[in-house]
Every structure is written in structure tokens, then in C-alpha cells.
Amino acid sequence: MLASCTHDDDIRPRTQSAQPGTSADKVAPDAAAIERAMAAAPQQQTNSVPWASPTTGSAGVLSYTESRSADGRTCRAFLSSRQSLNGGDTLNGQACADGDGRWRVNSLNEQ
């Protein structure tokens, strides 16, 4: 389920869609809030981790679904609820920890 992790200094997630107005564009602004929540929370697969984005007003709870080590880094697949001004939905994604303890969202999509 997890692809190999890559390092990227850009905090925006790499998504599978590059066309404006797509599902990936709608969730990208929440990626930074999810990264901060992952870095601040205990790193156990069974945790439910709350997050909130002051930029978008969205909030949710993410749960890890799979965890792997790749190239000395931990990567996790996750599902997250998301409540926004437009209603609620579910996100799925993958993030990897950098050597400095920061998490980088590699993919994030609406389910």
C-alpha cells in the first residue's frame, strides 16, 4: 500500500492530479496541518490524532492504517475525517518522517 518515500523540501503534498479544481487541489491546504499533528503526536499506529487548519478552517482526526520503514525513515498510510465549511468527508494519504522529525505528506486525496 505504501510507495517508497522521497524527500521533498516543499510542504505541499505531491498528489496524483495536477489539474486545478480537482480533489487533490481541495485537500492540499490541509496537508500542513496534518503534518504538524503527526509530528506532535505519539507515533503509534493505533493512535487517533486530531488536527485543525487555521488557514482553511478544516479539522479532523487521522488514524494510521499501515506503517513501514523505508530508507531508514518511517512512512505511514492514514485515513482522516475532515469537517469543513463545505461539510464532511474522508481523506486518505501517506506521509513519511524526515530525519529532523518533521512529517511530509506524500499523497492526500478525498475518498
N, C-alpha and C positions, 0 to 999 in steps of 0.2 A: 504494500500500500504506500510506503514512503519511497520517494525517489531519493537519489543521493543529494546531500546538502551541498550548496555552493555558497561562497562568501560574497556578499554584496554590501557596499557601504551605503547604498541608498535605502532609506527607511520605508519606501513604498514597496508593497509586495509585488513579486513577479507573478503575473496572472496569465491565464491561458488565452485571454482575449485582449486585443489591442484596439478594438473599435470603441469610440466614445459612446456613452449611453448604454453600455452592456452591463450585465450583472456584476462583472469584475470591477467596473468603474464605480458602482454604487457602494461596494464594500471596502474599497481601498482606503478611504479616510479613517476607517475604524481599525486598521492594522496597527497603527502606532499605539493605540490604547490596549490592544490585545498583547502586543509585545511587552509593554510596561507591566501588565498584570502577570504575565508569565515569569518575568524577571523577579517580581516582588513576592510571588507565592512559593511555598514549599514545592519542591519538584518531585512529586509522586504521581504516578499515572492515575490514581483513583480520585485525585482532588477535583473539586468543582471550584473554579476560580472566577470571581466576579470581576468585571471590567466596566469602565464607563469612559466615553469620549466627550470631553468638554467642547471639542470642535464641532462634532455632529449632533450631540445630544443623545446619541445612541448608548445603550447599555445592555449587558448580557452576562451570561455565566457560561464559561467554557469548561469542557471535560475532555481529558486526554483519552484517545481511543487506541493509540499504539505508540510505543516508544522504542527507539533504536539508537545505537551508537554508529556513527559513520565518520571516518577520518578523525577519530578522537573527539568528536562533538556529539552531543545528544540532540536527536531530532524527534519531534512529536507530531503525530497527527491528532487533530482535535475537532470536536463539534462544539458549536456555541449557539445558544439562543441569542436573539438580538431584538430589542424593543427600540423603535424609533418613532419619530413623528408620523411616519407612514404606516405604522402597525408593527407586527412581529413577524419574524421569520427565523430560519436556521441557517447558520454558516458552517461550512466545513473548510478545513485548511491544514496546513503543515507549517511548522516553524522549527528552526534549529538554533541552538545556543552558540554564540561566538566565544572565543577564548576569554574575552573580558566579562563574561556573564550576561551580556545583552542577548536577547532573543530577536531573531529576524523571521518575519513571516515570509515564507517562500511561495505560498499559494493561499488564496482565500476566495471562496465562492459562495453564492447563495445556493441552498439546496432545494 
